[in-house]
């Protein structure tokens, strides 16, 4: 693992040196308007504004002290973004634990990765990691266009993405770090504890309109489905509905918290939420499992296969069907900090990505862990 990291660091360092030293080493970035009162003198005379191209230009490299001086000149957001972009692309002081790295993250996971990032910058105070929420497709567009070096996303790179990378002549790596699942939260008094994908699919499409149609012992009341209005809406539509539209019983809400509130107050609700949000409702120890607000349904791909709830073990072993991976997509040809930050996300020590992700309720993919399925153990004991 150390050898692999060293390889990427070496490649990135050489690429950055070639970028800075080639063709007089002028690097530019778009800036529509120069902030009023900003001028570049002394050590900052290597920086200029090009009116014709509407861009900020730097000749040679920017040091950390020069970057700090440039940032202090104006609070204008567009100007500061341009300065940060130029610093990332020309900072020869950067290594795997030193420098500036702007990272985009799918908004659902901003809080988790803020904690993981804080642990990294505490351990390596010369690393400045700036996290900002951005949906996956927009984040990847920034990678392809050269606006960003690191993005935390929720889908694999497609063939079309690979073509974009090839056309841009950039080097990009993709690593899966953690798994999450779409969990089905229901009211504690609902007697229906499990279902299968086919029944769930027809229910979301509006073809099954009562709980009795979903399960023979269910009530004649109509269920209401609460789906998050983010990437999981498209995930369910593509992976579960096969591209079909949601039925009229589906309501879209902006946050998992709002969905769980609806599940708690509506006895006939089904809320689709992240493993991050369910807390002790799915504690592996039945004695400490909290189902006072809601409980989590089991799910199976087929009626002939026992339903599994989204325990971490079931997600890891692919027994629970509605799961997906959280990836990092990052440049390997431009600076050394992306590889260093990636290594932290893969780490299993205290404060590193796999450990904090596991504690938050997700499933580590870059670490060897032993997870036990409490339902399987219970069934074995009863036999």
C-alpha positions in Angstrom: 0.0 0.0 0.0 2.8 2.4 0.9 4.6 1.6 -2.4 1.4 2.3 -4.4 0.9 5.6 -2.7 4.6 6.5 -3.3 4.1 5.7 -7.0 1.2 8.1 -7.4 2.9 10.8 -5.4 5.9 10.5 -7.7 3.8 10.7 -10.9 1.8 13.6 -9.6 4.9 15.5 -8.5 6.5 15.1 -11.9 3.3 16.2 -13.7 3.1 19.3 -11.5 6.7 20.2 -12.1 6.2 19.8 -15.9 3.1 22.0 -15.8 4.9 24.8 -14.0 8.1 24.7 -16.0 6.6 24.4 -19.5 6.2 27.3 -21.9 7.2 30.1 -19.6 5.0 28.5 -16.9 2.0 30.8 -17.2 -1.2 29.3 -15.8 -4.6 31.1 -15.9 -8.1 30.7 -14.6 -11.3 32.4 -15.5 -12.3 35.5 -13.5 -15.1 37.6 -15.0 -14.2 40.8 -13.2 -11.2 42.0 -11.1 -12.3 43.1 -7.6 -12.1 46.8 -7.1 -8.9 48.0 -5.5 -6.9 44.8 -6.0 -3.4 45.2 -7.5 -0.3 43.0 -7.5 3.0 44.4 -6.5 6.3 43.1 -5.0 6.3 39.3 -4.6 2.8 39.2 -6.2 4.0 40.9 -9.4 4.1 37.4 -11.0 0.2 37.6 -10.9 -1.8 39.7 -13.4 -5.3 40.1 -14.7 -5.8 39.5 -18.5 -8.7 41.7 -19.6 -8.9 40.1 -23.0 -9.4 36.6 -21.8 -11.1 37.6 -18.5 -8.7 35.5 -16.5 -6.3 35.6 -13.6 -2.8 34.6 -14.7 0.3 33.5 -12.7 3.8 33.1 -14.0 5.7 30.3 -12.3 4.6 28.9 -9.0 2.7 30.2 -6.1 4.1 29.7 -2.6 1.9 29.3 0.5 2.9 32.8 1.7 2.0 34.3 -1.7 -1.3 32.4 -1.7 -2.2 33.8 1.7 -1.3 37.3 0.6 -3.5 37.0 -2.6 -6.4 35.7 -0.6 -6.1 38.6 1.9 -6.6 41.2 -1.0 -10.3 40.6 -1.4 -13.2 38.7 0.0 -14.8 38.4 -3.5 -15.9 34.7 -3.9 -15.1 34.4 -7.6 -11.7 36.0 -7.1 -10.9 33.7 -4.1 -12.0 30.7 -6.1 -9.6 31.7 -8.9 -6.7 32.2 -6.5 -7.3 28.8 -4.9 -7.5 27.1 -8.3 -4.2 28.7 -9.4 -2.5 27.8 -6.1 -3.6 24.1 -6.3 -2.3 23.9 -9.8 1.1 25.6 -9.2 2.1 24.9 -5.6 5.4 23.1 -5.7 5.5 23.0 -1.9 2.6 20.5 -1.9 3.2 16.9 -0.9 0.8 14.1 0.4 0.3 15.9 3.7 0.9 19.6 2.8 -1.1 22.0 0.6 -4.5 23.0 -0.4 -7.1 20.6 -1.7 -10.7 21.5 -2.6 -13.0 18.5 -2.3 -16.6 18.2 -3.4 -18.9 15.8 -1.6 -22.4 14.5 -2.2 -24.5 16.6 0.2 -25.9 13.7 2.1 -22.4 12.8 3.3 -21.1 16.3 4.0 -21.2 15.9 7.8 -19.5 12.5 7.8 -16.7 13.6 5.6 -16.3 16.8 7.5 -15.4 14.7 10.5 -13.1 12.5 8.5 -11.4 15.6 7.0 -11.0 17.3 10.4 -9.1 14.2 11.7 -6.8 14.5 8.7 -6.1 18.2 9.1 -5.6 17.8 12.8 -2.9 15.1 12.2 -1.4 17.2 9.4 -2.0 20.9 10.1 -0.2 22.0 6.9 -2.9 20.3 4.9 -5.8 22.6 4.0 -8.8 20.5 2.9 -11.8 22.5 1.9 -15.0 20.5 1.6 -18.1 21.8 -0.3 -21.4 20.0 -1.0 -22.0 19.2 -4.7 -24.1 16.6 -6.4 -22.2 13.8 -8.2 -22.9 14.7 -11.8 -21.9 18.4 -11.3 -18.8 17.3 -9.3 -17.6 15.0 -12.0 -18.1 17.8 -14.6 -15.7 19.9 -12.5 -13.1 17.0 -12.5 -13.4 16.6 -16.3 -13.2 20.4 -16.9 -10.1 20.9 -14.6 -11.9 22.9 -12.0 -11.4 20.3 -9.2 -9.0 17.5 -8.2 -11.1 15.4 -5.8 -14.8 14.5 -5.7 -16.7 12.2 -3.4 -19.5 10.6 -5.5 -22.2 8.0 -5.4 -21.8 6.3 -8.8 -19.2 4.5 -10.8 -17.5 6.2 -13.8 -19.4 5.3 -17.0 -18.0 4.7 -20.5 -19.0 8.2 -21.3 -17.1 9.5 -18.3 -14.0 7.5 -19.4 -14.2 9.1 -22.9 -14.4 12.6 -21.3 -11.2 11.8 -19.3 -9.4 10.5 -22.4 -10.4 13.6 -24.4 -9.3 15.9 -21.6 -5.9 14.1 -21.4 -6.0 13.8 -17.7 -5.2 11.0 -15.3 -8.0 10.0 -12.9 -8.4 7.3 -10.3 -11.7 6.0 -8.8 -11.8 4.1 -5.5 -14.8 2.8 -3.6 -14.5 3.6 0.1 -17.9 2.9 1.8 -21.3 1.3 1.2 -24.6 2.8 2.1 -28.1 1.4 1.6 -31.6 2.7 1.1 -33.4 1.5 4.3 -37.2 1.2 4.6 -38.4 2.8 7.8 -42.0 2.1 9.0 -44.2 2.9 12.0 -43.5 0.6 15.0 -47.1 -0.6 15.0 -47.1 -1.7 11.3 -47.3 -5.5 11.3 -45.6 -5.8 7.9 -42.0 -6.4 8.7 -40.6 -7.4 5.3 -41.3 -7.4 1.5 -39.6 -8.3 -1.8 -38.4 -6.2 -4.6 -41.2 -7.1 -7.0 -43.9 -6.1 -4.4 -42.0 -2.9 -3.5 -41.7 -2.0 -7.2 -45.4 -2.4 -7.9 -46.2 -0.5 -4.8 -44.1 2.5 -5.8 -45.5 2.4 -9.3 -49.0 2.6 -7.8 -50.2 -0.8 -8.9 -50.5 -2.2 -5.3 -52.7 0.3 -3.4 -53.2 -1.2 0.0 -51.2 -2.9 2.7 -53.4 -6.0 2.3 -52.2 -6.2 -1.4 -48.6 -5.9 -0.1 -49.0 -8.5 2.6 -52.0 -10.7 3.1 -52.2 -9.8 6.8 -51.9 -6.1 6.1 -54.6 -3.5 6.6 -56.9 -2.1 3.9 -55.3 1.3 4.4 -53.2 2.8 1.6 -49.4 3.2 2.2 -47.6 6.5 1.7 -44.0 6.3 0.4 -41.6 9.1 1.4 -38.6 9.2 -0.9 -35.6 11.6 -0.6 -35.4 14.3 -3.3 -31.8 13.7 -4.1 -29.7 11.1 -6.0 -31.6 8.3 -4.3 -34.7 9.3 -6.2 -32.9 8.5 -9.5 -31.2 5.4 -7.9 -34.6 3.9 -7.1 -36.1 4.9 -10.4 -33.3 3.3 -12.4 -32.4 0.2 -10.2 -35.9 -0.7 -8.8 -38.5 0.8 -11.2 -36.5 0.1 -14.4 -37.0 3.7 -15.5 -40.8 3.8 -14.8 -42.4 6.8 -13.1 -43.3 6.8 -9.4 -47.0 6.5 -8.6 -49.2 9.1 -6.9 -48.6 7.6 -3.4 -45.0 8.7 -3.5 -44.1 11.9 -1.8 -40.6 13.5 -2.2 -39.0 15.3 0.8 -35.7 17.1 1.0 -34.2 15.5 4.1 -34.0 12.1 5.7 -35.0 13.8 9.0 -38.3 15.0 7.4 -38.9 11.5 6.1 -38.4 9.9 9.5 -40.7 12.5 11.1 -43.4 11.6 8.6 -42.8 7.9 9.3 -43.1 8.5 13.0 -46.5 10.3 12.7 -48.1 8.3 9.9 -48.9 4.7 10.7 -49.1 3.8 7.1 -45.9 5.5 5.9 -42.7 3.9 4.4 -39.7 6.2 4.5 -36.6 5.6 2.4 -33.5 6.7 4.3 -29.8 6.3 4.7 -28.0 3.9 7.1 -26.5 7.1 8.5 -29.9 8.2 9.9 -31.4 5.1 11.5 -29.2 4.9 14.6 -30.1 2.4 17.2 -33.2 1.3 15.2 -31.0 -1.3 13.6 -28.7 -2.1 16.5 -27.3 -5.6 16.1 -28.1 -6.2 19.8 -31.8 -6.8 20.1 -31.8 -5.7 23.7 -30.6 -2.2 22.9 -32.4 -1.8 19.6 -34.7 1.3 19.7 -37.9 0.9 17.7 -40.0 3.4 19.6 -40.0 6.0 16.7 -39.7 3.6 13.7 -38.5 0.2 12.7 -36.7 -1.0 9.7 -38.2 -3.5 7.2 -36.4 -6.5 5.7 -36.1 -6.8 2.0 -35.3 -9.6 -0.5 -34.8 -9.9 -4.2 -37.2 -12.9 -4.4 -40.0 -14.3 -2.3 -38.1 -17.6 -2.1 -35.1 -16.0 -0.4 -35.4 -14.9 3.2 -35.7 -11.2 3.7 -32.7 -9.3 5.1 -32.6 -6.1 7.0 -29.8 -3.6 6.2 -27.4 -4.6 8.9 -23.8 -3.8 7.9 -23.0 -7.5 7.4 -26.0 -8.0 5.1 -24.9 -5.0 3.0 -21.3 -6.1 2.8 -22.3 -9.7 1.8 -24.9 -8.4 -0.7 -27.8 -9.9 1.1 -29.6 -6.6 1.2 -30.4 -5.5 -2.4 -30.8 -1.7 -2.2 -27.2 -0.7 -1.6 -24.7 1.5 -3.4 -21.1 2.6 -3.1 -19.5 6.0 -2.1 -16.5 6.6 -4.4 -13.7 9.1 -4.6 -12.7 10.3 -8.1 -9.4 12.2 -8.0 -6.6 13.5 -10.2 -3.4 11.4 -10.1 -1.4 13.7 -12.4 -1.6 17.0 -10.6 -0.1 17.3 -7.1 0.5 14.9 -4.3 -2.2 15.8 -1.8 -5.1 14.0 -3.5 -3.3 10.7 -3.1 -2.5 11.5 0.6 -6.1 12.4 1.4 -7.2 9.3 -0.4 -4.9 7.2 1.8 -6.5 8.7 4.9 -10.0 7.8 3.6 -8.8 4.2 3.2 -7.1 4.1 6.6 -8.3 1.9 9.5 -6.6 3.7 12.4 -8.3 5.9 14.9 -9.7 9.0 13.1 -9.2 7.6 9.6 -11.9 7.1 7.0 -12.8 3.4 7.3 -13.1 3.6 11.1 -15.2 6.7 11.2 -17.4 5.5 8.4 -18.0 2.2 10.2 -18.9 4.0 13.4 -21.4 6.2 11.5 -23.2 3.1 10.4 -21.8 2.6 6.9 -19.9 -0.4 5.5 -16.1 0.0 5.0 -14.8 -1.4 1.7 -11.1 -0.6 2.0 -10.6 -2.5 5.3 -10.7 -6.1 6.4 -13.5 -6.3 9.0 -15.5 -9.1 10.5 -19.2 -8.5 10.6 -21.8 -10.8 11.9 -25.4 -11.1 10.8 -27.5 -11.2 14.0 -30.5 -12.6 12.1 -28.5 -15.5 10.8 -27.0 -16.2 14.2 -30.5 -16.2 15.7 -31.8 -18.6 13.1 -28.9 -21.0 13.7 -29.5 -21.0 17.4 -33.2 -21.8 16.9 -32.4 -24.8 14.6 
